[in-house]
């Protein structure tokens, strides 16, 4: 079964496919750069509002519970940008914030054992 493509048509198909792949790669690169810029801005704000000890604690939390660390970062950045945060957050204050947000986001896990005949 022959598709009947000429060499010229095959070259055009290859060229279009290559252009498409290059465009997709460029879009992915651009998106990655934008994400890196956003993350750099977030880290710059966190450097302003957290003490070094608090930043270290948040980095440790990020290793264990990345979703909790992101929630805390979002909360702190939101409070800072809206003007609600008037002082630098130290380690003790960060612990309180972590405990509060962790208790709000933690799901209760209930295990029920059913035995035969019950």
C-alpha positions in Angstrom: 0.0 0.0 0.0 1.6 3.2 -1.1 0.6 6.6 0.0 2.0 8.2 -3.1 3.9 11.1 -1.5 6.6 12.8 -3.6 9.9 13.7 -2.1 8.8 17.4 -2.1 5.6 16.6 -0.2 7.6 14.6 2.3 10.0 17.4 2.8 7.1 19.8 3.4 5.6 17.5 5.9 8.9 17.2 7.7 9.4 20.9 7.7 5.9 21.6 9.1 6.4 19.0 11.8 9.8 20.4 12.7 8.3 24.0 12.9 5.5 22.7 15.1 7.9 21.0 17.5 10.1 24.1 17.6 7.1 26.3 18.4 6.0 23.9 21.2 9.4 23.8 22.7 9.6 27.6 22.6 6.2 27.8 24.4 7.3 25.4 27.1 10.6 27.4 27.6 8.6 30.6 27.8 6.2 29.1 30.4 9.1 27.8 32.4 10.8 31.2 32.4 7.6 32.9 33.6 7.2 30.3 36.3 10.8 30.8 37.5 10.2 34.6 37.5 7.1 34.2 39.6 8.9 31.9 42.0 11.8 34.4 42.3 9.3 37.2 43.2 7.7 35.0 45.8 11.1 34.2 47.4 12.1 37.8 47.4 8.9 38.8 49.3 9.5 35.9 51.7 13.0 37.1 52.3 11.6 40.5 53.3 8.9 39.2 55.7 10.6 36.2 57.3 13.6 36.0 59.5 16.4 33.6 58.4 15.3 31.1 61.1 11.7 31.2 59.9 12.8 30.8 56.2 14.8 27.8 57.2 11.9 26.2 59.0 9.6 26.9 56.0 12.2 25.3 53.8 12.2 22.2 56.0 8.4 22.1 56.0 8.4 22.3 52.2 10.5 19.1 52.1 8.0 17.2 54.2 4.7 18.8 53.4 5.0 20.9 50.2 1.2 21.7 50.1 1.3 23.1 53.7 4.4 25.2 52.9 2.7 26.6 49.8 -0.4 27.4 51.7 1.7 29.3 54.3 3.6 31.1 51.6 0.4 32.1 49.9 -1.1 33.3 53.2 2.0 35.3 54.1 2.4 36.9 50.7 -1.3 37.8 50.6 -1.1 39.4 54.1 2.0 41.3 53.1 0.7 42.6 49.8 -2.6 43.7 51.4 -0.8 45.5 54.2 -2.0 43.3 57.0 1.5 42.2 57.9 3.3 45.0 59.7 6.3 43.2 61.2 8.8 40.6 60.3 7.7 37.0 61.0 10.0 35.2 63.3 10.3 31.4 64.0 7.8 31.3 66.8 5.2 33.3 64.8 5.8 31.0 61.8 5.2 27.9 64.1 1.9 29.3 65.2 0.9 30.0 61.6 2.0 26.5 60.5 0.0 24.9 63.3 -3.1 27.0 62.5 -3.1 26.3 58.8 -2.1 22.6 59.3 -5.1 22.1 61.6 -7.4 23.7 59.0 -6.1 21.7 56.1 -5.6 18.4 57.8 -8.1 15.7 56.9 -9.4 13.5 59.6 -8.6 9.9 59.0 -11.0 7.4 60.4 -10.4 3.7 60.1 -13.4 1.4 60.6 -12.8 -2.3 60.9 -15.7 -4.6 59.9 -15.4 -8.1 61.2 -17.2 -11.0 59.6 -20.7 -11.4 61.0 -21.0 -7.8 62.2 
